[in-house]
Amino acid sequence: MVPDDRRTSGERLDDERHASWTEYRRLVISELERINVSLDKLNAELSSMKTDIALLQLKASVWGAVSGAVVAVGIILMRFIST
């Protein structure tokens, strides 16, 4: 390698660009890894929310069926009593 005092300004600029790009590349990789971790957490939370929604839909269906059955039994009893 040529000592700094013998290198041309173009060579020094190339070295600075290379060093700058290396540092920037590390920053980009670090940010991508951070974003990936956040995305994994969001995916896990979304999966949990989907499960919760499915459970709530099931509960709503059961309560709807029970309510419908209670109303039907009430109507049948009213007709039975009134005859």
ZINOR-V675330 format. One record per residue. N is the residue number from 1. NEAR is the number of other C-alpha atoms within 10 Angstrom. Layout:
n;near
N;NEAR
N;NEAR
//
This chain:
n;near
1;4
2;8
3;6
4;10
5;8
6;8
7;11
8;11
9;11
10;9
11;13
12;13
13;11
14;12
15;12
16;12
17;12
18;12
19;12
20;11
21;12
22;12
23;11
24;12
25;12
26;11
27;12
28;12
29;11
30;12
31;12
32;12
33;12
34;12
35;12
36;12
37;12
38;12
39;12
40;12
41;12
42;12
43;12
44;12
45;12
46;12
47;12
48;12
49;12
50;12
51;12
52;12
53;12
54;12
55;12
56;12
57;12
58;12
59;12
60;12
61;12
62;12
63;12
64;12
65;12
66;12
67;12
68;12
69;12
70;12
71;12
72;12
73;12
74;12
75;12
76;12
77;12
78;11
79;10
80;9
81;8
82;7
83;6
//
